[in-house]
């Protein structure tokens, strides 16, 4: 039968520990999109400056932006 009960299979939405609240990083992409991790929040803006994502930052967000080219 299968099924993804608690602790069984399925995909995990747990990206790890939250980003440090004092950490801050911003990346601006060639297409004008901007990603920022600041004060424990992950915010993405489109090329027109509109907020399209605003959520609690994860450690994965911080690491990804820290090592972005």
N, CA, C and O atoms as a Tripos MOL2 file, in Angstrom:
@<TRIPOS>MOLECULE
protein
  276   275    69     0     0
PROTEIN
NO_CHARGES

@<TRIPOS>ATOM
      1 N           0.8070   -1.1820    0.0000 N.3       1 UNK1
      2 CA          0.0000    0.0000    0.0000 C.3       1 UNK1
      3 C           0.8570    1.2550    0.0000 C.2       1 UNK1
      4 O           0.5340    2.2080   -0.7090 O.2       1 UNK1
      5 N           1.9190    1.2870    0.7570 N.am      2 UNK2
      6 CA          2.7870    2.4600    0.7620 C.3       2 UNK2
      7 C           2.1880    3.5940    1.5590 C.2       2 UNK2
      8 O           1.5870    3.3810    2.6120 O.2       2 UNK2
      9 N           2.3540    4.7900    1.0560 N.am      3 UNK3
     10 CA          1.8700    5.9570    1.7980 C.3       3 UNK3
     11 C           3.0050    6.5700    2.5680 C.2       3 UNK3
     12 O           3.9260    5.8760    3.0000 O.2       3 UNK3
     13 N           2.9420    7.8240    2.7320 N.am      4 UNK4
     14 CA          4.0280    8.5360    3.4010 C.3       4 UNK4
     15 C           3.6370    8.9890    4.7780 C.2       4 UNK4
     16 O           3.4570   10.1840    5.0150 O.2       4 UNK4
     17 N           3.5050    8.0640    5.6800 N.am      5 UNK5
     18 CA          3.2080    8.4290    7.0590 C.3       5 UNK5
     19 C           4.3830    9.1600    7.6790 C.2       5 UNK5
     20 O           5.4360    9.3100    7.0590 O.2       5 UNK5
     21 N           4.1970    9.6020    8.8790 N.am      6 UNK6
     22 CA          5.2490   10.3370    9.5720 C.3       6 UNK6
     23 C           6.4920    9.4770    9.6750 C.2       6 UNK6
     24 O           6.4410    8.3480   10.1630 O.2       6 UNK6
     25 N           7.6010   10.0130    9.2140 N.am      7 UNK7
     26 CA          8.8620    9.3100    9.3300 C.3       7 UNK7
     27 C           9.0770    8.2270    8.3040 C.2       7 UNK7
     28 O          10.0670    7.5000    8.3840 O.2       7 UNK7
     29 N           8.1780    8.0910    7.3340 N.am      8 UNK8
     30 CA          8.3210    7.0400    6.3230 C.3       8 UNK8
     31 C           8.3720    7.6260    4.9300 C.2       8 UNK8
     32 O           7.4440    8.3190    4.5140 O.2       8 UNK8
     33 N           9.4200    7.3630    4.2190 N.am      9 UNK9
     34 CA          9.5160    7.7220    2.8060 C.3       9 UNK9
     35 C           9.0700    9.1370    2.5080 C.2       9 UNK9
     36 O           9.1120   10.0120    3.3730 O.2       9 UNK9
     37 N           8.6480    9.3490    1.2970 N.am     10 UNK10
     38 CA          8.1730   10.6740    0.8970 C.3      10 UNK10
     39 C           9.3100   11.6670    0.8710 C.2      10 UNK10
     40 O          10.4580   11.3290    1.1600 O.2      10 UNK10
     41 N           8.9840   12.8790    0.5250 N.am     11 UNK11
     42 CA         10.0150   13.9020    0.4810 C.3      11 UNK11
     43 C           9.9760   14.7180    1.7610 C.2      11 UNK11
     44 O           8.9410   14.8360    2.4170 O.2      11 UNK11
     45 N          11.0980   15.2620    2.0900 N.am     12 UNK12
     46 CA         11.2060   16.0510    3.3130 C.3      12 UNK12
     47 C          11.2480   17.5250    2.9640 C.2      12 UNK12
     48 O          11.9180   17.9310    2.0140 O.2      12 UNK12
     49 N          10.5390   18.3110    3.7250 N.am     13 UNK13
     50 CA         10.5580   19.7500    3.5350 C.3      13 UNK13
     51 C          11.4580   20.4150    4.5610 C.2      13 UNK13
     52 O          11.3760   21.6270    4.7570 O.2      13 UNK13
     53 N          12.3080   19.6510    5.2140 N.am     14 UNK14
     54 CA         13.1710   20.1880    6.2530 C.3      14 UNK14
     55 C          14.5240   20.5370    5.6590 C.2      14 UNK14
     56 O          15.3460   19.6450    5.4480 O.2      14 UNK14
     57 N          14.7810   21.8240    5.3810 N.am     15 UNK15
     58 CA         16.0390   22.2220    4.7530 C.3      15 UNK15
     59 C          17.1820   22.4160    5.7360 C.2      15 UNK15
     60 O          18.2270   22.9410    5.3520 O.2      15 UNK15
     61 N          17.0250   22.0200    6.9710 N.am     16 UNK16
     62 CA         18.0960   22.1500    7.9470 C.3      16 UNK16
     63 C          17.8000   23.2550    8.9420 C.2      16 UNK16
     64 O          16.6850   23.7750    8.9860 O.2      16 UNK16
     65 N          18.7880   23.6120    9.7340 N.am     17 UNK17
     66 CA         18.5750   24.6250   10.7560 C.3      17 UNK17
     67 C          18.3320   25.9930   10.1410 C.2      17 UNK17
     68 O          18.7620   26.2370    9.0130 O.2      17 UNK17
     69 N          17.6580   26.8900   10.8430 N.am     18 UNK18
     70 CA         17.4160   28.2270   10.3050 C.3      18 UNK18
     71 C          18.7140   29.0110   10.1700 C.2      18 UNK18
     72 O          19.7020   28.7180   10.8430 O.2      18 UNK18
     73 N          18.7010   29.9990    9.3030 N.am     19 UNK19
     74 CA         19.8690   30.8470    9.1240 C.3      19 UNK19
     75 C          20.0970   31.6880   10.3710 C.2      19 UNK19
     76 O          19.1450   32.0360   11.0700 O.2      19 UNK19
     77 N          21.3470   32.0140   10.6520 N.am     20 UNK20
     78 CA         21.6160   32.8770   11.7870 C.3      20 UNK20
     79 C          20.9180   34.2250   11.5960 C.2      20 UNK20
     80 O          20.9620   34.7900   10.5040 O.2      20 UNK20
     81 N          20.2810   34.7390   12.6310 N.am     21 UNK21
     82 CA         19.4920   35.9660   12.4750 C.3      21 UNK21
     83 C          20.3610   37.1790   12.1920 C.2      21 UNK21
     84 O          19.8620   38.1600   11.6400 O.2      21 UNK21
     85 N          21.6350   37.1520   12.5470 N.am     22 UNK22
     86 CA         22.4990   38.3020   12.3050 C.3      22 UNK22
     87 C          23.1570   38.2590   10.9260 C.2      22 UNK22
     88 O          23.7960   39.2270   10.5120 O.2      22 UNK22
     89 N          23.0040   37.1400   10.2140 N.am     23 UNK23
     90 CA         23.6170   36.9980    8.9030 C.3      23 UNK23
     91 C          22.8530   37.8100    7.8740 C.2      23 UNK23
     92 O          21.6330   37.9470    7.9580 O.2      23 UNK23
     93 N          23.5830   38.3500    6.8970 N.am     24 UNK24
     94 CA         22.9440   39.1170    5.8420 C.3      24 UNK24
     95 C          23.7020   38.8920    4.5410 C.2      24 UNK24
     96 O          24.9310   38.9400    4.5150 O.2      24 UNK24
     97 N          22.9670   38.6450    3.4640 N.am     25 UNK25
     98 CA         23.5780   38.4240    2.1650 C.3      25 UNK25
     99 C          22.5740   38.7860    1.0790 C.2      25 UNK25
    100 O          21.3850   38.4950    1.2100 O.2      25 UNK25
    101 N          23.0430   39.4150    0.0120 N.am     26 UNK26
    102 CA         22.1800   39.7890   -1.1110 C.3      26 UNK26
    103 C          22.8460   39.3830   -2.4170 C.2      26 UNK26
    104 O          24.0500   39.5680   -2.5970 O.2      26 UNK26
    105 N          22.0480   38.8260   -3.3270 N.am     27 UNK27
    106 CA         22.5170   38.4800   -4.6640 C.3      27 UNK27
    107 C          21.5630   39.1140   -5.6590 C.2      27 UNK27
    108 O          20.3460   38.9830   -5.5340 O.2      27 UNK27
    109 N          22.1300   39.8150   -6.6640 N.am     28 UNK28
    110 CA         21.3310   40.3730   -7.7550 C.3      28 UNK28
    111 C          21.6840   39.5880   -9.0070 C.2      28 UNK28
    112 O          22.8480   39.5250   -9.4020 O.2      28 UNK28
    113 N          20.6760   38.9920   -9.6270 N.am     29 UNK29
    114 CA         20.8770   38.1600  -10.8130 C.3      29 UNK29
    115 C          20.8940   39.0070  -12.0710 C.2      29 UNK29
    116 O          20.4280   40.1470  -12.0700 O.2      29 UNK29
    117 N          21.4330   38.4470  -13.1420 N.am     30 UNK30
    118 CA         21.5210   39.1580  -14.4250 C.3      30 UNK30
    119 C          20.1650   39.6250  -14.9330 C.2      30 UNK30
    120 O          20.0700   40.6470  -15.6120 O.2      30 UNK30
    121 N          19.1070   38.8700  -14.6000 N.am     31 UNK31
    122 CA         17.7700   39.2280  -15.0890 C.3      31 UNK31
    123 C          17.0770   40.2530  -14.1970 C.2      31 UNK31
    124 O          15.9080   40.5710  -14.4170 O.2      31 UNK31
    125 N          17.7840   40.7750  -13.1930 N.am     32 UNK32
    126 CA         17.2210   41.8040  -12.3230 C.3      32 UNK32
    127 C          16.5870   41.2830  -11.0490 C.2      32 UNK32
    128 O          16.2200   42.0670  -10.1740 O.2      32 UNK32
    129 N          16.4520   39.9640  -10.9310 N.am     33 UNK33
    130 CA         15.8920   39.3900   -9.7070 C.3      33 UNK33
    131 C          16.8880   39.6010   -8.5690 C.2      33 UNK33
    132 O          18.1010   39.5470   -8.7760 O.2      33 UNK33
    133 N          16.3650   39.8410   -7.3670 N.am     34 UNK34
    134 CA         17.2220   40.0540   -6.2030 C.3      34 UNK34
    135 C          16.7880   39.1430   -5.0670 C.2      34 UNK34
    136 O          15.6060   39.0800   -4.7300 O.2      34 UNK34
    137 N          17.7480   38.4380   -4.4780 N.am     35 UNK35
    138 CA         17.4900   37.5660   -3.3320 C.3      35 UNK35
    139 C          18.2670   38.1160   -2.1450 C.2      35 UNK35
    140 O          19.4380   38.4730   -2.2710 O.2      35 UNK35
    141 N          17.6100   38.1840   -0.9930 N.am     36 UNK36
    142 CA         18.2480   38.6990    0.2120 C.3      36 UNK36
    143 C          17.9140   37.8220    1.3970 C.2      36 UNK36
    144 O          16.7720   37.3950    1.5710 O.2      36 UNK36
    145 N          18.9280   37.5580    2.2160 N.am     37 UNK37
    146 CA         18.7130   36.9540    3.5240 C.3      37 UNK37
    147 C          19.1840   37.9910    4.5310 C.2      37 UNK37
    148 O          20.3520   38.3820    4.5420 O.2      37 UNK37
    149 N          18.2580   38.4310    5.3750 N.am     38 UNK38
    150 CA         18.5830   39.4460    6.3600 C.3      38 UNK38
    151 C          17.6430   39.3210    7.5450 C.2      38 UNK38
    152 O          16.4360   39.1450    7.3770 O.2      38 UNK38
    153 N          18.1970   39.4110    8.7350 N.am     39 UNK39
    154 CA         17.4180   39.3590    9.9700 C.3      39 UNK39
    155 C          16.5010   38.1440   10.0220 C.2      39 UNK39
    156 O          15.3650   38.2180   10.4900 O.2      39 UNK39
    157 N          17.0320   37.0100    9.5220 N.am     40 UNK40
    158 CA         16.2870   35.7590    9.5930 C.3      40 UNK40
    159 C          15.1850   35.6100    8.5620 C.2      40 UNK40
    160 O          14.3890   34.6750    8.6510 O.2      40 UNK40
    161 N          15.1150   36.5120    7.5780 N.am     41 UNK41
    162 CA         14.0950   36.4490    6.5220 C.3      41 UNK41
    163 C          14.7550   36.2520    5.1710 C.2      41 UNK41
    164 O          15.8350   36.7850    4.9190 O.2      41 UNK41
    165 N          14.1020   35.4820    4.2940 N.am     42 UNK42
    166 CA         14.5100   35.3330    2.8970 C.3      42 UNK42
    167 C          13.4970   36.1110    2.0740 C.2      42 UNK42
    168 O          12.2970   35.8490    2.1470 O.2      42 UNK42
    169 N          13.9830   37.0740    1.2870 N.am     43 UNK43
    170 CA         13.0890   37.8960    0.4620 C.3      43 UNK43
    171 C          13.6110   37.8840   -0.9670 C.2      43 UNK43
    172 O          14.7960   38.1070   -1.2130 O.2      43 UNK43
    173 N          12.7000   37.6170   -1.9100 N.am     44 UNK44
    174 CA         13.0500   37.6660   -3.3280 C.3      44 UNK44
    175 C          12.2040   38.7540   -3.9910 C.2      44 UNK44
    176 O          10.9890   38.8160   -3.8060 O.2      44 UNK44
    177 N          12.8790   39.6140   -4.7730 N.am     45 UNK45
    178 CA         12.2040   40.6670   -5.5230 C.3      45 UNK45
    179 C          12.3370   40.3640   -7.0100 C.2      45 UNK45
    180 O          13.3520   39.8260   -7.4510 O.2      45 UNK45
    181 N          11.3120   40.7100   -7.7800 N.am     46 UNK46
    182 CA         11.4290   40.5670   -9.2300 C.3      46 UNK46
    183 C          12.1670   41.7870   -9.7790 C.2      46 UNK46
    184 O          12.5530   42.6770   -9.0210 O.2      46 UNK46
    185 N          12.3590   41.8240  -11.0850 N.am     47 UNK47
    186 CA         13.1370   42.8900  -11.7110 C.3      47 UNK47
    187 C          12.4950   44.2630  -11.5370 C.2      47 UNK47
    188 O          13.1730   45.2810  -11.6730 O.2      47 UNK47
    189 N          11.1940   44.3060  -11.2380 N.am     48 UNK48
    190 CA         10.5020   45.5760  -11.0310 C.3      48 UNK48
    191 C          10.4880   45.9940   -9.5620 C.2      48 UNK48
    192 O           9.8990   47.0160   -9.2090 O.2      48 UNK48
    193 N          11.1380   45.2020   -8.7090 N.am     49 UNK49
    194 CA         11.2260   45.5330   -7.2930 C.3      49 UNK49
    195 C          10.0730   45.0300   -6.4480 C.2      49 UNK49
    196 O           9.9850   45.3580   -5.2650 O.2      49 UNK49
    197 N           9.1850   44.2360   -7.0370 N.am     50 UNK50
    198 CA          8.0520   43.6890   -6.2780 C.3      50 UNK50
    199 C           8.4950   42.4740   -5.4870 C.2      50 UNK50
    200 O           9.2620   41.6480   -5.9820 O.2      50 UNK50
    201 N           8.0140   42.3660   -4.2660 N.am     51 UNK51
    202 CA          8.3260   41.2050   -3.4290 C.3      51 UNK51
    203 C           7.5230   40.0170   -3.9430 C.2      51 UNK51
    204 O           6.2960   40.0760   -4.0270 O.2      51 UNK51
    205 N           8.2280   38.9310   -4.2890 N.am     52 UNK52
    206 CA          7.5200   37.7430   -4.7610 C.3      52 UNK52
    207 C           7.6550   36.5760   -3.7920 C.2      52 UNK52
    208 O           6.8770   35.6250   -3.8650 O.2      52 UNK52
    209 N           8.6400   36.6320   -2.8750 N.am     53 UNK53
    210 CA          8.7810   35.6300   -1.8180 C.3      53 UNK53
    211 C           9.2290   36.3630   -0.5530 C.2      53 UNK53
    212 O          10.1480   37.1810   -0.5900 O.2      53 UNK53
    213 N           8.5760   36.0640    0.5510 N.am     54 UNK54
    214 CA          8.9730   36.6150    1.8550 C.3      54 UNK54
    215 C           8.6490   35.5530    2.8950 C.2      54 UNK54
    216 O           7.4830   35.3080    3.2070 O.2      54 UNK54
    217 N           9.6930   34.9270    3.4270 N.am     55 UNK55
    218 CA          9.4990   33.8300    4.3740 C.3      55 UNK55
    219 C          10.6870   33.7540    5.3100 C.2      55 UNK55
    220 O          11.6950   34.4320    5.1140 O.2      55 UNK55
    221 N          10.5570   32.9180    6.3350 N.am     56 UNK56
    222 CA         11.6660   32.6750    7.2460 C.3      56 UNK56
    223 C          12.8200   32.0610    6.4630 C.2      56 UNK56
    224 O          12.6210   31.1240    5.6900 O.2      56 UNK56
    225 N          14.0080   32.5790    6.6570 N.am     57 UNK57
    226 CA         15.1870   32.0750    5.9540 C.3      57 UNK57
    227 C          15.6100   30.7360    6.5330 C.2      57 UNK57
    228 O          15.4520   30.4720    7.7250 O.2      57 UNK57
    229 N          16.1460   29.9100    5.6670 N.am     58 UNK58
    230 CA         16.7040   28.6370    6.1030 C.3      58 UNK58
    231 C          18.2290   28.7150    5.9860 C.2      58 UNK58
    232 O          18.7740   29.5970    5.3230 O.2      58 UNK58
    233 N          18.8870   27.7870    6.6340 N.am     59 UNK59
    234 CA         20.3340   27.7050    6.5260 C.3      59 UNK59
    235 C          20.7380   27.4950    5.0670 C.2      59 UNK59
    236 O          21.7470   28.0380    4.6170 O.2      59 UNK59
    237 N          19.9600   26.7170    4.3360 N.am     60 UNK60
    238 CA         20.2420   26.4630    2.9200 C.3      60 UNK60
    239 C          20.1960   27.7590    2.1070 C.2      60 UNK60
    240 O          21.0070   27.9440    1.2000 O.2      60 UNK60
    241 N          19.2610   28.6520    2.4200 N.am     61 UNK61
    242 CA         19.1950   29.9520    1.7250 C.3      61 UNK61
    243 C          20.4830   30.7270    1.9510 C.2      61 UNK61
    244 O          21.0930   31.2390    1.0120 O.2      61 UNK61
    245 N          20.8880   30.8050    3.2230 N.am     62 UNK62
    246 CA         22.0870   31.5590    3.5680 C.3      62 UNK62
    247 C          23.3150   31.0040    2.8420 C.2      62 UNK62
    248 O          24.0960   31.7630    2.2670 O.2      62 UNK62
    249 N          23.4800   29.6940    2.8700 N.am     63 UNK63
    250 CA         24.6400   29.0700    2.2280 C.3      63 UNK63
    251 C          24.6020   29.2940    0.7220 C.2      63 UNK63
    252 O          25.6280   29.6170    0.1230 O.2      63 UNK63
    253 N          23.4350   29.1290    0.0980 N.am     64 UNK64
    254 CA         23.3030   29.3040   -1.3480 C.3      64 UNK64
    255 C          23.6910   30.7240   -1.7580 C.2      64 UNK64
    256 O          24.4200   30.9100   -2.7320 O.2      64 UNK64
    257 N          23.2090   31.7250   -1.0200 N.am     65 UNK65
    258 CA         23.5380   33.1090   -1.3760 C.3      65 UNK65
    259 C          24.9850   33.4430   -1.0500 C.2      65 UNK65
    260 O          25.6210   34.2160   -1.7650 O.2      65 UNK65
    261 N          25.5000   32.8700    0.0130 N.am     66 UNK66
    262 CA         26.8750   33.1270    0.4080 C.3      66 UNK66
    263 C          27.8490   32.6700   -0.6660 C.2      66 UNK66
    264 O          28.8670   33.3200   -0.9040 O.2      66 UNK66
    265 N          27.5380   31.5440   -1.3190 N.am     67 UNK67
    266 CA         28.4340   30.9880   -2.3220 C.3      67 UNK67
    267 C          27.9750   31.2230   -3.7600 C.2      67 UNK67
    268 O          28.4750   30.5770   -4.6820 O.2      67 UNK67
    269 N          27.0330   32.1370   -3.9580 N.am     68 UNK68
    270 CA         26.5550   32.4510   -5.3190 C.3      68 UNK68
    271 C          27.6660   33.1770   -6.0870 C.2      68 UNK68
    272 O          28.4190   33.9600   -5.5080 O.2      68 UNK68
    273 N          27.7580   32.9160   -7.3740 N.am     69 UNK69
    274 CA         28.8090   33.5660   -8.1780 C.3      69 UNK69
    275 C          28.6020   35.0590   -8.3010 C.2      69 UNK69
    276 O          29.4000   35.7420   -8.9440 O.2      69 UNK69
@<TRIPOS>BOND
     1     1     2 1
     2     2     3 1
     3     3     4 2
     4     3     5 am
     5     5     6 1
     6     6     7 1
     7     7     8 2
     8     7     9 am
     9     9    10 1
    10    10    11 1
    11    11    12 2
    12    11    13 am
    13    13    14 1
    14    14    15 1
    15    15    16 2
    16    15    17 am
    17    17    18 1
    18    18    19 1
    19    19    20 2
    20    19    21 am
    21    21    22 1
    22    22    23 1
    23    23    24 2
    24    23    25 am
    25    25    26 1
    26    26    27 1
    27    27    28 2
    28    27    29 am
    29    29    30 1
    30    30    31 1
    31    31    32 2
    32    31    33 am
    33    33    34 1
    34    34    35 1
    35    35    36 2
    36    35    37 am
    37    37    38 1
    38    38    39 1
    39    39    40 2
    40    39    41 am
    41    41    42 1
    42    42    43 1
    43    43    44 2
    44    43    45 am
    45    45    46 1
    46    46    47 1
    47    47    48 2
    48    47    49 am
    49    49    50 1
    50    50    51 1
    51    51    52 2
    52    51    53 am
    53    53    54 1
    54    54    55 1
    55    55    56 2
    56    55    57 am
    57    57    58 1
    58    58    59 1
    59    59    60 2
    60    59    61 am
    61    61    62 1
    62    62    63 1
    63    63    64 2
    64    63    65 am
    65    65    66 1
    66    66    67 1
    67    67    68 2
    68    67    69 am
    69    69    70 1
    70    70    71 1
    71    71    72 2
    72    71    73 am
    73    73    74 1
    74    74    75 1
    75    75    76 2
    76    75    77 am
    77    77    78 1
    78    78    79 1
    79    79    80 2
    80    79    81 am
    81    81    82 1
    82    82    83 1
    83    83    84 2
    84    83    85 am
    85    85    86 1
    86    86    87 1
    87    87    88 2
    88    87    89 am
    89    89    90 1
    90    90    91 1
    91    91    92 2
    92    91    93 am
    93    93    94 1
    94    94    95 1
    95    95    96 2
    96    95    97 am
    97    97    98 1
    98    98    99 1
    99    99   100 2
   100    99   101 am
   101   101   102 1
   102   102   103 1
   103   103   104 2
   104   103   105 am
   105   105   106 1
   106   106   107 1
   107   107   108 2
   108   107   109 am
   109   109   110 1
   110   110   111 1
   111   111   112 2
   112   111   113 am
   113   113   114 1
   114   114   115 1
   115   115   116 2
   116   115   117 am
   117   117   118 1
   118   118   119 1
   119   119   120 2
   120   119   121 am
   121   121   122 1
   122   122   123 1
   123   123   124 2
   124   123   125 am
   125   125   126 1
   126   126   127 1
   127   127   128 2
   128   127   129 am
   129   129   130 1
   130   130   131 1
   131   131   132 2
   132   131   133 am
   133   133   134 1
   134   134   135 1
   135   135   136 2
   136   135   137 am
   137   137   138 1
   138   138   139 1
   139   139   140 2
   140   139   141 am
   141   141   142 1
   142   142   143 1
   143   143   144 2
   144   143   145 am
   145   145   146 1
   146   146   147 1
   147   147   148 2
   148   147   149 am
   149   149   150 1
   150   150   151 1
   151   151   152 2
   152   151   153 am
   153   153   154 1
   154   154   155 1
   155   155   156 2
   156   155   157 am
   157   157   158 1
   158   158   159 1
   159   159   160 2
   160   159   161 am
   161   161   162 1
   162   162   163 1
   163   163   164 2
   164   163   165 am
   165   165   166 1
   166   166   167 1
   167   167   168 2
   168   167   169 am
   169   169   170 1
   170   170   171 1
   171   171   172 2
   172   171   173 am
   173   173   174 1
   174   174   175 1
   175   175   176 2
   176   175   177 am
   177   177   178 1
   178   178   179 1
   179   179   180 2
   180   179   181 am
   181   181   182 1
   182   182   183 1
   183   183   184 2
   184   183   185 am
   185   185   186 1
   186   186   187 1
   187   187   188 2
   188   187   189 am
   189   189   190 1
   190   190   191 1
   191   191   192 2
   192   191   193 am
   193   193   194 1
   194   194   195 1
   195   195   196 2
   196   195   197 am
   197   197   198 1
   198   198   199 1
   199   199   200 2
   200   199   201 am
   201   201   202 1
   202   202   203 1
   203   203   204 2
   204   203   205 am
   205   205   206 1
   206   206   207 1
   207   207   208 2
   208   207   209 am
   209   209   210 1
   210   210   211 1
   211   211   212 2
   212   211   213 am
   213   213   214 1
   214   214   215 1
   215   215   216 2
   216   215   217 am
   217   217   218 1
   218   218   219 1
   219   219   220 2
   220   219   221 am
   221   221   222 1
   222   222   223 1
   223   223   224 2
   224   223   225 am
   225   225   226 1
   226   226   227 1
   227   227   228 2
   228   227   229 am
   229   229   230 1
   230   230   231 1
   231   231   232 2
   232   231   233 am
   233   233   234 1
   234   234   235 1
   235   235   236 2
   236   235   237 am
   237   237   238 1
   238   238   239 1
   239   239   240 2
   240   239   241 am
   241   241   242 1
   242   242   243 1
   243   243   244 2
   244   243   245 am
   245   245   246 1
   246   246   247 1
   247   247   248 2
   248   247   249 am
   249   249   250 1
   250   250   251 1
   251   251   252 2
   252   251   253 am
   253   253   254 1
   254   254   255 1
   255   255   256 2
   256   255   257 am
   257   257   258 1
   258   258   259 1
   259   259   260 2
   260   259   261 am
   261   261   262 1
   262   262   263 1
   263   263   264 2
   264   263   265 am
   265   265   266 1
   266   266   267 1
   267   267   268 2
   268   267   269 am
   269   269   270 1
   270   270   271 1
   271   271   272 2
   272   271   273 am
   273   273   274 1
   274   274   275 1
   275   275   276 2
@<TRIPOS>SUBSTRUCTURE
     1 UNK1         2 RESIDUE 1 A UNK
     2 UNK2         6 RESIDUE 1 A UNK
     3 UNK3        10 RESIDUE 1 A UNK
     4 UNK4        14 RESIDUE 1 A UNK
     5 UNK5        18 RESIDUE 1 A UNK
     6 UNK6        22 RESIDUE 1 A UNK
     7 UNK7        26 RESIDUE 1 A UNK
     8 UNK8        30 RESIDUE 1 A UNK
     9 UNK9        34 RESIDUE 1 A UNK
    10 UNK10       38 RESIDUE 1 A UNK
    11 UNK11       42 RESIDUE 1 A UNK
    12 UNK12       46 RESIDUE 1 A UNK
    13 UNK13       50 RESIDUE 1 A UNK
    14 UNK14       54 RESIDUE 1 A UNK
    15 UNK15       58 RESIDUE 1 A UNK
    16 UNK16       62 RESIDUE 1 A UNK
    17 UNK17       66 RESIDUE 1 A UNK
    18 UNK18       70 RESIDUE 1 A UNK
    19 UNK19       74 RESIDUE 1 A UNK
    20 UNK20       78 RESIDUE 1 A UNK
    21 UNK21       82 RESIDUE 1 A UNK
    22 UNK22       86 RESIDUE 1 A UNK
    23 UNK23       90 RESIDUE 1 A UNK
    24 UNK24       94 RESIDUE 1 A UNK
    25 UNK25       98 RESIDUE 1 A UNK
    26 UNK26      102 RESIDUE 1 A UNK
    27 UNK27      106 RESIDUE 1 A UNK
    28 UNK28      110 RESIDUE 1 A UNK
    29 UNK29      114 RESIDUE 1 A UNK
    30 UNK30      118 RESIDUE 1 A UNK
    31 UNK31      122 RESIDUE 1 A UNK
    32 UNK32      126 RESIDUE 1 A UNK
    33 UNK33      130 RESIDUE 1 A UNK
    34 UNK34      134 RESIDUE 1 A UNK
    35 UNK35      138 RESIDUE 1 A UNK
    36 UNK36      142 RESIDUE 1 A UNK
    37 UNK37      146 RESIDUE 1 A UNK
    38 UNK38      150 RESIDUE 1 A UNK
    39 UNK39      154 RESIDUE 1 A UNK
    40 UNK40      158 RESIDUE 1 A UNK
    41 UNK41      162 RESIDUE 1 A UNK
    42 UNK42      166 RESIDUE 1 A UNK
    43 UNK43      170 RESIDUE 1 A UNK
    44 UNK44      174 RESIDUE 1 A UNK
    45 UNK45      178 RESIDUE 1 A UNK
    46 UNK46      182 RESIDUE 1 A UNK
    47 UNK47      186 RESIDUE 1 A UNK
    48 UNK48      190 RESIDUE 1 A UNK
    49 UNK49      194 RESIDUE 1 A UNK
    50 UNK50      198 RESIDUE 1 A UNK
    51 UNK51      202 RESIDUE 1 A UNK
    52 UNK52      206 RESIDUE 1 A UNK
    53 UNK53      210 RESIDUE 1 A UNK
    54 UNK54      214 RESIDUE 1 A UNK
    55 UNK55      218 RESIDUE 1 A UNK
    56 UNK56      222 RESIDUE 1 A UNK
    57 UNK57      226 RESIDUE 1 A UNK
    58 UNK58      230 RESIDUE 1 A UNK
    59 UNK59      234 RESIDUE 1 A UNK
    60 UNK60      238 RESIDUE 1 A UNK
    61 UNK61      242 RESIDUE 1 A UNK
    62 UNK62      246 RESIDUE 1 A UNK
    63 UNK63      250 RESIDUE 1 A UNK
    64 UNK64      254 RESIDUE 1 A UNK
    65 UNK65      258 RESIDUE 1 A UNK
    66 UNK66      262 RESIDUE 1 A UNK
    67 UNK67      266 RESIDUE 1 A UNK
    68 UNK68      270 RESIDUE 1 A UNK
    69 UNK69      274 RESIDUE 1 A UNK
